[in-house]
Structures are given as C-alpha cells and as structure tokens.
C-alpha cells in the first residue's frame, strides 16, 4: 500500500478578507491531487 501527502499553499492574494478560499481554488487543488495520485 502506498500513501501520498499533499499540501496546498494559498497565494498571498487568494483568500479574501473573510479568510475563506474560493470553491474554484479548492477544485483546482483537487484536480492536482487526482493527477498526482493517478501518475
């Protein structure tokens, strides 16, 4: 069994004043995680 740990760093301007990350950014991270797991 293999495991992989993925960490994503938000860009300085990514989080708005509320401190929440936009859904599109999270979906992009999920796509990158899926690509890393598939390769």
N, CA, C and O atoms as a Tripos MOL2 file, in Angstrom:
@<TRIPOS>MOLECULE
protein
  156   155    39     0     0
PROTEIN
NO_CHARGES

@<TRIPOS>ATOM
      1 N           0.8480   -1.1780    0.0000 N.3       1 UNK1
      2 CA          0.0000    0.0000    0.0000 C.3       1 UNK1
      3 C           0.8910    1.2370    0.0000 C.2       1 UNK1
      4 O           1.8670    1.3110    0.7470 O.2       1 UNK1
      5 N           0.5510    2.1960   -0.8340 N.am      2 UNK2
      6 CA          1.2980    3.4410   -0.9400 C.3       2 UNK2
      7 C           0.4630    4.5780   -0.3640 C.2       2 UNK2
      8 O          -0.7650    4.5070   -0.3250 O.2       2 UNK2
      9 N           1.1290    5.5960    0.0700 N.am      3 UNK3
     10 CA          0.4160    6.7800    0.5510 C.3       3 UNK3
     11 C           1.0940    8.0170   -0.0120 C.2       3 UNK3
     12 O           2.2750    7.9990   -0.3570 O.2       3 UNK3
     13 N           0.3320    9.0730   -0.0950 N.am      4 UNK4
     14 CA          0.8470   10.3460   -0.5890 C.3       4 UNK4
     15 C           0.2490   11.4520    0.2780 C.2       4 UNK4
     16 O          -0.9320   11.4180    0.6220 O.2       4 UNK4
     17 N           1.0700   12.4150    0.6210 N.am      5 UNK5
     18 CA          0.6170   13.5640    1.3970 C.3       5 UNK5
     19 C           0.7120   14.7980    0.5090 C.2       5 UNK5
     20 O           1.7800   15.1110   -0.0160 O.2       5 UNK5
     21 N          -0.3820   15.4800    0.3480 N.am      6 UNK6
     22 CA         -0.4280   16.6730   -0.4930 C.3       6 UNK6
     23 C          -0.7550   17.8810    0.3760 C.2       6 UNK6
     24 O          -1.6560   17.8410    1.2130 O.2       6 UNK6
     25 N          -0.0150   18.9350    0.1610 N.am      7 UNK7
     26 CA         -0.2720   20.1970    0.8730 C.3       7 UNK7
     27 C          -0.3630   21.3060   -0.1600 C.2       7 UNK7
     28 O           0.4040   21.3450   -1.1220 O.2       7 UNK7
     29 N          -1.2920   22.1860    0.0520 N.am      8 UNK8
     30 CA         -1.5130   23.2740   -0.8870 C.3       8 UNK8
     31 C          -1.3620   24.6000   -0.1590 C.2       8 UNK8
     32 O          -1.9090   24.7970    0.9260 O.2       8 UNK8
     33 N          -0.6320   25.4790   -0.7580 N.am      9 UNK9
     34 CA         -0.3750   26.7890   -0.1820 C.3       9 UNK9
     35 C          -1.1410   27.8350   -0.9840 C.2       9 UNK9
     36 O          -0.9490   27.9640   -2.1930 O.2       9 UNK9
     37 N          -1.9880   28.5630   -0.3190 N.am     10 UNK10
     38 CA         -2.7600   29.6070   -0.9900 C.3      10 UNK10
     39 C          -1.8520   30.8000   -1.2820 C.2      10 UNK10
     40 O          -1.0090   31.1720   -0.4650 O.2      10 UNK10
     41 N          -2.0370   31.3820   -2.4450 N.am     11 UNK11
     42 CA         -1.2740   32.5700   -2.8140 C.3      11 UNK11
     43 C          -1.6430   33.7240   -1.8890 C.2      11 UNK11
     44 O          -2.7140   33.7240   -1.2820 O.2      11 UNK11
     45 N          -0.7650   34.6890   -1.7860 N.am     12 UNK12
     46 CA         -0.9830   35.8170   -0.8680 C.3      12 UNK12
     47 C          -2.3150   36.5200   -1.1120 C.2      12 UNK12
     48 O          -2.9870   36.9130   -0.1580 O.2      12 UNK12
     49 N          -2.7000   36.6830   -2.3540 N.am     13 UNK13
     50 CA         -3.9310   37.3930   -2.6640 C.3      13 UNK13
     51 C          -5.1440   36.4950   -2.7810 C.2      13 UNK13
     52 O          -6.2370   36.9800   -3.0750 O.2      13 UNK13
     53 N          -4.9840   35.1930   -2.5570 N.am     14 UNK14
     54 CA         -6.0850   34.2480   -2.7640 C.3      14 UNK14
     55 C          -7.2160   34.4140   -1.7520 C.2      14 UNK14
     56 O          -8.3660   34.5600   -2.1660 O.2      14 UNK14
     57 N          -6.9460   34.4000   -0.4460 N.am     15 UNK15
     58 CA         -8.0750   34.4910    0.4780 C.3      15 UNK15
     59 C          -8.5880   35.9270    0.6080 C.2      15 UNK15
     60 O          -7.7970   36.8490    0.8100 O.2      15 UNK15
     61 N          -9.8850   36.1200    0.4940 N.am     16 UNK16
     62 CA        -10.4390   37.4590    0.7060 C.3      16 UNK16
     63 C         -10.4290   37.8110    2.1930 C.2      16 UNK16
     64 O          -9.9150   37.0490    3.0120 O.2      16 UNK16
     65 N         -10.9860   38.9410    2.5310 N.am     17 UNK17
     66 CA        -10.9760   39.4200    3.9180 C.3      17 UNK17
     67 C         -11.6540   38.4430    4.8740 C.2      17 UNK17
     68 O         -11.3120   38.3970    6.0560 O.2      17 UNK17
     69 N         -12.6110   37.6620    4.3760 N.am     18 UNK18
     70 CA        -13.3170   36.7100    5.2450 C.3      18 UNK18
     71 C         -12.4310   35.5300    5.6300 C.2      18 UNK18
     72 O         -12.7410   34.8050    6.5750 O.2      18 UNK18
     73 N         -11.3270   35.3310    4.9010 N.am     19 UNK19
     74 CA        -10.4130   34.2430    5.2160 C.3      19 UNK19
     75 C         -10.7740   32.9200    4.5750 C.2      19 UNK19
     76 O         -10.0970   31.9190    4.8110 O.2      19 UNK19
     77 N         -11.8150   32.8890    3.7770 N.am     20 UNK20
     78 CA        -12.2410   31.6480    3.1270 C.3      20 UNK20
     79 C         -11.6610   31.5630    1.7200 C.2      20 UNK20
     80 O         -11.5390   32.5680    1.0190 O.2      20 UNK20
     81 N         -11.3070   30.3490    1.3230 N.am     21 UNK21
     82 CA        -10.7880   30.1120   -0.0210 C.3      21 UNK21
     83 C         -11.9690   29.8640   -0.9580 C.2      21 UNK21
     84 O         -12.9280   29.1910   -0.5800 O.2      21 UNK21
     85 N         -11.9050   30.4030   -2.1730 N.am     22 UNK22
     86 CA        -12.9830   30.2350   -3.1390 C.3      22 UNK22
     87 C         -13.0730   28.7810   -3.5980 C.2      22 UNK22
     88 O         -12.0710   28.0680   -3.6390 O.2      22 UNK22
     89 N         -14.2750   28.3600   -3.9380 N.am     23 UNK23
     90 CA        -14.5190   26.9860   -4.3640 C.3      23 UNK23
     91 C         -13.7180   26.5890   -5.5890 C.2      23 UNK23
     92 O         -13.2700   25.4470   -5.6910 O.2      23 UNK23
     93 N         -13.5320   27.5120   -6.5210 N.am     24 UNK24
     94 CA        -12.7610   27.2060   -7.7270 C.3      24 UNK24
     95 C         -11.3190   26.8600   -7.4080 C.2      24 UNK24
     96 O         -10.7240   26.0010   -8.0580 O.2      24 UNK24
     97 N         -10.7570   27.5220   -6.4140 N.am     25 UNK25
     98 CA         -9.3850   27.2340   -5.9960 C.3      25 UNK25
     99 C          -9.2990   25.8440   -5.3840 C.2      25 UNK25
    100 O          -8.3560   25.0990   -5.6530 O.2      25 UNK25
    101 N         -10.2710   25.4980   -4.5690 N.am     26 UNK26
    102 CA        -10.2930   24.1690   -3.9430 C.3      26 UNK26
    103 C         -10.4470   23.0870   -5.0080 C.2      26 UNK26
    104 O          -9.7930   22.0470   -4.9300 O.2      26 UNK26
    105 N         -11.3050   23.3210   -6.0000 N.am     27 UNK27
    106 CA        -11.4760   22.3450   -7.0780 C.3      27 UNK27
    107 C         -10.1910   22.1740   -7.8740 C.2      27 UNK27
    108 O          -9.8680   21.0600   -8.2870 O.2      27 UNK27
    109 N          -9.4600   23.2460   -8.0920 N.am     28 UNK28
    110 CA         -8.1680   23.1530   -8.7770 C.3      28 UNK28
    111 C          -7.2110   22.2870   -7.9730 C.2      28 UNK28
    112 O          -6.5030   21.4550   -8.5410 O.2      28 UNK28
    113 N          -7.1800   22.4730   -6.6610 N.am     29 UNK29
    114 CA         -6.3150   21.6530   -5.8030 C.3      29 UNK29
    115 C          -6.7250   20.1890   -5.8740 C.2      29 UNK29
    116 O          -5.8690   19.3040   -5.8880 O.2      29 UNK29
    117 N          -8.0250   19.9300   -5.9190 N.am     30 UNK30
    118 CA         -8.4970   18.5480   -6.0070 C.3      30 UNK30
    119 C          -8.0920   17.9170   -7.3350 C.2      30 UNK30
    120 O          -7.7320   16.7410   -7.3770 O.2      30 UNK30
    121 N          -8.1480   18.6890   -8.4160 N.am     31 UNK31
    122 CA         -7.7010   18.1860   -9.7180 C.3      31 UNK31
    123 C          -6.2180   17.8410   -9.6880 C.2      31 UNK31
    124 O          -5.8060   16.8080  -10.2170 O.2      31 UNK31
    125 N          -5.4200   18.7030   -9.0710 N.am     32 UNK32
    126 CA         -3.9840   18.4490   -8.9730 C.3      32 UNK32
    127 C          -3.7050   17.2150   -8.1170 C.2      32 UNK32
    128 O          -2.7990   16.4390   -8.4230 O.2      32 UNK32
    129 N          -4.4750   17.0300   -7.0510 N.am     33 UNK33
    130 CA         -4.3110   15.8540   -6.1960 C.3      33 UNK33
    131 C          -4.6710   14.5840   -6.9590 C.2      33 UNK33
    132 O          -3.9750   13.5750   -6.8490 O.2      33 UNK33
    133 N          -5.7430   14.6280   -7.7230 N.am     34 UNK34
    134 CA         -6.1370   13.4780   -8.5240 C.3      34 UNK34
    135 C          -5.0970   13.1210   -9.5580 C.2      34 UNK34
    136 O          -4.8300   11.9440   -9.7990 O.2      34 UNK34
    137 N          -4.5040   14.1380  -10.1760 N.am     35 UNK35
    138 CA         -3.4560   13.9070  -11.1670 C.3      35 UNK35
    139 C          -2.2290   13.2810  -10.5100 C.2      35 UNK35
    140 O          -1.6130   12.3790  -11.0790 O.2      35 UNK35
    141 N          -1.8750   13.7470   -9.3280 N.am     36 UNK36
    142 CA         -0.7130   13.1950   -8.6210 C.3      36 UNK36
    143 C          -0.9510   11.7420   -8.2290 C.2      36 UNK36
    144 O          -0.0310   10.9260   -8.2920 O.2      36 UNK36
    145 N          -2.1660   11.4150   -7.8280 N.am     37 UNK37
    146 CA         -2.4830   10.0380   -7.4290 C.3      37 UNK37
    147 C          -2.5630    9.1090   -8.6300 C.2      37 UNK37
    148 O          -2.2690    7.9190   -8.5130 O.2      37 UNK37
    149 N          -2.9570    9.6360   -9.7840 N.am     38 UNK38
    150 CA         -3.1100    8.8050  -10.9770 C.3      38 UNK38
    151 C          -1.7780    8.4970  -11.6490 C.2      38 UNK38
    152 O          -1.6660    7.5190  -12.3890 O.2      38 UNK38
    153 N          -0.7780    9.3180  -11.3990 N.am     39 UNK39
    154 CA          0.5050    9.0950  -12.0800 C.3      39 UNK39
    155 C           1.4800    8.3230  -11.2350 C.2      39 UNK39
    156 O           2.6010    8.0590  -11.6710 O.2      39 UNK39
@<TRIPOS>BOND
     1     1     2 1
     2     2     3 1
     3     3     4 2
     4     3     5 am
     5     5     6 1
     6     6     7 1
     7     7     8 2
     8     7     9 am
     9     9    10 1
    10    10    11 1
    11    11    12 2
    12    11    13 am
    13    13    14 1
    14    14    15 1
    15    15    16 2
    16    15    17 am
    17    17    18 1
    18    18    19 1
    19    19    20 2
    20    19    21 am
    21    21    22 1
    22    22    23 1
    23    23    24 2
    24    23    25 am
    25    25    26 1
    26    26    27 1
    27    27    28 2
    28    27    29 am
    29    29    30 1
    30    30    31 1
    31    31    32 2
    32    31    33 am
    33    33    34 1
    34    34    35 1
    35    35    36 2
    36    35    37 am
    37    37    38 1
    38    38    39 1
    39    39    40 2
    40    39    41 am
    41    41    42 1
    42    42    43 1
    43    43    44 2
    44    43    45 am
    45    45    46 1
    46    46    47 1
    47    47    48 2
    48    47    49 am
    49    49    50 1
    50    50    51 1
    51    51    52 2
    52    51    53 am
    53    53    54 1
    54    54    55 1
    55    55    56 2
    56    55    57 am
    57    57    58 1
    58    58    59 1
    59    59    60 2
    60    59    61 am
    61    61    62 1
    62    62    63 1
    63    63    64 2
    64    63    65 am
    65    65    66 1
    66    66    67 1
    67    67    68 2
    68    67    69 am
    69    69    70 1
    70    70    71 1
    71    71    72 2
    72    71    73 am
    73    73    74 1
    74    74    75 1
    75    75    76 2
    76    75    77 am
    77    77    78 1
    78    78    79 1
    79    79    80 2
    80    79    81 am
    81    81    82 1
    82    82    83 1
    83    83    84 2
    84    83    85 am
    85    85    86 1
    86    86    87 1
    87    87    88 2
    88    87    89 am
    89    89    90 1
    90    90    91 1
    91    91    92 2
    92    91    93 am
    93    93    94 1
    94    94    95 1
    95    95    96 2
    96    95    97 am
    97    97    98 1
    98    98    99 1
    99    99   100 2
   100    99   101 am
   101   101   102 1
   102   102   103 1
   103   103   104 2
   104   103   105 am
   105   105   106 1
   106   106   107 1
   107   107   108 2
   108   107   109 am
   109   109   110 1
   110   110   111 1
   111   111   112 2
   112   111   113 am
   113   113   114 1
   114   114   115 1
   115   115   116 2
   116   115   117 am
   117   117   118 1
   118   118   119 1
   119   119   120 2
   120   119   121 am
   121   121   122 1
   122   122   123 1
   123   123   124 2
   124   123   125 am
   125   125   126 1
   126   126   127 1
   127   127   128 2
   128   127   129 am
   129   129   130 1
   130   130   131 1
   131   131   132 2
   132   131   133 am
   133   133   134 1
   134   134   135 1
   135   135   136 2
   136   135   137 am
   137   137   138 1
   138   138   139 1
   139   139   140 2
   140   139   141 am
   141   141   142 1
   142   142   143 1
   143   143   144 2
   144   143   145 am
   145   145   146 1
   146   146   147 1
   147   147   148 2
   148   147   149 am
   149   149   150 1
   150   150   151 1
   151   151   152 2
   152   151   153 am
   153   153   154 1
   154   154   155 1
   155   155   156 2
@<TRIPOS>SUBSTRUCTURE
     1 UNK1         2 RESIDUE 1 A UNK
     2 UNK2         6 RESIDUE 1 A UNK
     3 UNK3        10 RESIDUE 1 A UNK
     4 UNK4        14 RESIDUE 1 A UNK
     5 UNK5        18 RESIDUE 1 A UNK
     6 UNK6        22 RESIDUE 1 A UNK
     7 UNK7        26 RESIDUE 1 A UNK
     8 UNK8        30 RESIDUE 1 A UNK
     9 UNK9        34 RESIDUE 1 A UNK
    10 UNK10       38 RESIDUE 1 A UNK
    11 UNK11       42 RESIDUE 1 A UNK
    12 UNK12       46 RESIDUE 1 A UNK
    13 UNK13       50 RESIDUE 1 A UNK
    14 UNK14       54 RESIDUE 1 A UNK
    15 UNK15       58 RESIDUE 1 A UNK
    16 UNK16       62 RESIDUE 1 A UNK
    17 UNK17       66 RESIDUE 1 A UNK
    18 UNK18       70 RESIDUE 1 A UNK
    19 UNK19       74 RESIDUE 1 A UNK
    20 UNK20       78 RESIDUE 1 A UNK
    21 UNK21       82 RESIDUE 1 A UNK
    22 UNK22       86 RESIDUE 1 A UNK
    23 UNK23       90 RESIDUE 1 A UNK
    24 UNK24       94 RESIDUE 1 A UNK
    25 UNK25       98 RESIDUE 1 A UNK
    26 UNK26      102 RESIDUE 1 A UNK
    27 UNK27      106 RESIDUE 1 A UNK
    28 UNK28      110 RESIDUE 1 A UNK
    29 UNK29      114 RESIDUE 1 A UNK
    30 UNK30      118 RESIDUE 1 A UNK
    31 UNK31      122 RESIDUE 1 A UNK
    32 UNK32      126 RESIDUE 1 A UNK
    33 UNK33      130 RESIDUE 1 A UNK
    34 UNK34      134 RESIDUE 1 A UNK
    35 UNK35      138 RESIDUE 1 A UNK
    36 UNK36      142 RESIDUE 1 A UNK
    37 UNK37      146 RESIDUE 1 A UNK
    38 UNK38      150 RESIDUE 1 A UNK
    39 UNK39      154 RESIDUE 1 A UNK
